[in-house]
Amino acid sequence: MLSKSEKDELGIELPVGSRHYRAFIGSSWLYDLVAAMQFNLLTALGLREYHYLLDIGCGSLRAGRLFIPYLLPGRYFGIEPEAWLIEASIANEIGEDLIRIKKPTFSHDRNFTLTLFNQNFDFLLAQEIFVHTPQVQISRCLSEAKKVMNPTAIFAASFVEGEKNYEGKEWQYPNWITYTLSRMKELAEEQGLICEPMDWPHPGPQSWLVYVHPENRANISELSGNAGSLQLLSKLRHTENRLDWLENHPYVRFGMRGSRLIRRIRGKFRARGSQRGKG
């Protein structure tokens, strides 16, 4: 449990949008969970340490604090208009030493200018961006994304699915806006991309979409159709890693050797007892 001072420091009881680096971008109580959700999603989709990742709307590095240590130096790129969020996260979550070692790159562009990095990416992420963004900005983001996506790149983005499409022209925050799945697919196709829904857990009412180049249509169908399997595969990999770690732990290996020794001793005693019985 958290103490009152810890809750105050983490902004746990502040409303969303408050001037606190955690609360400003969402529920502070879910800060860690949403970070893990994003990290698990991309690693399940195939993210490795040598890939280049663009975190669109990286905020206070909620997920970045997991991705930056994981990726090799110079592989993490984040775009966030509110510069103070990144600065506060570095001061409170990451530290200057990690920034020096991992060399992430940041931009504070407000118009989804993803090409300003002069870098192509293997993975792109937009968590809780399209839930506040008007259609014209979604189109702008997708247009820019297509220019910087490697041929096999995967772009994962969340949105709130509803019966109506937001027709306004302004960014809505902290309010959420809805779009139909068919409209999100149309916006993608208009920019030369295709997208499919992906069944990946989210603590809020958001759903996940996966965008790829049209030539990767077969891959996206496999991803969206086997999302549940991806979750299971991720869990199986984690279990396998844990088993490998346990089997190689010095105490466990010592215990296994002791167990084998005991079985051999028992076997010898049983063999001797059997011989005596025959005599």
N, C-alpha and C positions, 0 to 999 in steps of 0.2 A: 504494500500500500504506500501511497505517496503522502508525505507530510504537507501541512498547509504551506510552508515555505517553498517546497518543491513544486506544488501546484501553481503557486504564484510565479515562480521562476519560469515554468514551462507554459504558462498561459492557459492552463487546463480549463478554467472556469470562465474564460473570456469568450464573448460572442464572435462568430466568424466575421472577419473583416476588421477586427480590432488592430490597433497599431502595435502589434507584437509579431515577431517574425514567424512564429508558428501559427498563431490564431488568424493572422491576416489571410492565409491561403486555404484555410479549412479548419475542421475540428482539431484542436490541439490534442484531444484525447485519442484521436485516430492517427496522429502524426506518424507513429512508428509502424502501425499496421498498413497504412497506405503506402509507405515507403517499401516495406517488404513485399507487398502485392505487386508493385511495379518491377522490382528486382527479380522476383520469381517468374513473372510473366516473360520478361525478355530473355532470361536464361533458359526458360523452357522453350522459347522460340529459337534458341540457338546462339544467343549472345555469348561470345568468348572474350577473354581479356585483350586480344589483339584487334578486336573490331573497333570501328569508329562509331560513336553514339552521339546523336544530337537530341538534347532534352529541351523541347520547346515549352517555354513557360516554366522554367526550372524552379522558379520561386525561391524559397529559402533552402534550396538543395535538400528537400525532404527525401527524394530518392537519390539525389546526387551524392549525399553523404555515404551511400552504399556503392554507387557506381564508380565514383572517383577512386576509392582505394582498390576496387576490383580491376579496373581497366589499367592497361599499361600507360605510361606517361604520354600526354598529348593526345589521348584518344577520347576524352570527354569534352563535349562542347555544350554550353548552355546559353539559352537566350531568355532574358528576363528584363522587362521594362523597368521594374522597381529595383534599382541598384541597391538600395538599403537592405533588401531581403538577403541578397547574396552576401553582403558585408556582415550582416548580423549572424548569418549561418557560419561563415568562416570564423567569426569571433567566438561563437558559442557551441558549435558542433564539430567543426573540422580542424581548425587551426592553420596557421600560416605554414607550418612545416610540411603538412600534407600537400598544400597548394604548391609549394616549392618543389616537392618530389614528383608529384603527378602531373603538374603543368596543365591544368584544365584551362579552357578558353571560354570567355564569357562575352556576351554582347547585350546591350540594353536597348536595342532597336524595338520600336513600338509597332512596326508595320510588317512583321513576319518576313523580314528580308533574310532568308536563310542562306542566300548565296554570298553574303558578305564575308563568310569564313573562308571562302575559296577552298572548300574541302567537300569531298563526297563522303557519304555515310552508308554504313551497313545497316544501322538501325536508327529509327527516329521514334520519339515518344512525345505524345501530347496528352498528359493526364489532366483531366478537368479543365481543358481549354475550350473545346467546342461546346461545353455546357454554358458558356457565357458569351459566345462569339456569334455575331450576325453572319448571314450567309456570304456577304461580300468578303468578309475577312477569312472565312473558311476557304472560299475559293482562292483567295490570295495565298493562304498558307499551303494549300495543296499544289498550287501552281509553282510556288517556290520549292516545295518538297520534291516534286518531280525532277527539278533541275539538279538536285544534289543527291538523289538516291542512286546508289550503285545498281547495276542490272539486277542483282538478286536481293536488293534491300527490302526490309520490312519496316513499315510505319504503323505503329500501334497507337490508337487514339480512343479516348472515351467520350461518350455523349449520353444525353438523356433521351431515350426514345419515348415519343408521345404520339398522339393522334393529330396534333397540329404542328405546323412549322412556324418558327419565329420569323416574322416579316419585318421587324424593326431594323434600324441601321446602326444602333448604338450597342457598345459593349455593355453587358448586364452583369453587374457584380455587387454584392455576393449572390444575387438571385440566379436561379437556374432557368434555362430556356430549353424547349424541346424541339426535336425534329423527328420526322418519320424515317424509317430505315430506307425507304425507297428514295426519299429526297437526298439523303446522305450518299447513296449510290450514284444518283444523278450528278451531284456536285463533284464526285470523284471522276466520273466518266467525262465530264465537261473539261477537266484538266488533264485528261489522258492517263488516268489511273483507274484501277478497279478496287473495290473494297467488299469485304464480307464480314458479317458479325462473328464474334468469337466468344464462346461461353467460358469466360474467366471470372472468378469471384470478385466482387467489389462491395465494400461495406455500405455504399450508398446506392441510390437508384440508377447509377450509371451502368452502361453497357460498353463493351469493347468492340472496336472495328479494327481490321487489319487491312492496310493498303499495300499494293504492290504494282509493279509495271504490268501491263496487259500480257506480255509474253510469259509471265509467271502465274498465269491463271490456274494452272494445274496445282502449283504449290499452294496458292491461297485456298483452293478448295480443300486440299488435304489438311491445311492448318485449321480452317474453320470447322471442317467436319470431324476433326479428331481433337477438338479442344479439351474434351473431358479426358481423352487418352493422354494429352500433354500433361494435364495436372497429375494423372496417375503415374506417368513416366517420371515426372519431376519428383514425386514422393518416393517412387521405387529407387531412383538414383540416390536420393538422400538416404534411404534405408540401406542401400548397398554400401554407400560410403561409411555409414555408421558401423555396419557389420565389419567392413575392412579395417576400420579403426579399432574396433573391439578385438578382432582376431589378432591384430598386430600389437596390441597393448602389452607391455612387458608382464604385467600381473596376470593377464588372461593367458598369455603364452606359457607362463610358468605354471599356471593352474592346469592347462591342457597337458603339459608334459607330465605333471604330477598325476593327473587322471590316467594317462596312458601307462605310467609306471605302476600304478595301483592295479590296473586291469591285468598287466603282465604278471604281477605277483600273485593275484588271485588265480590267474590261469595256471600258474605253476603249482600252487597249493591244491587246486582241484585235480590236476593231473596226478600229483603224488597220492592224493586220497583215492583216486580211481585205481591206481596201481596197487595200493595196499588192500583195497577191497577185493581185487582179483586174487591177491595172494592168500 
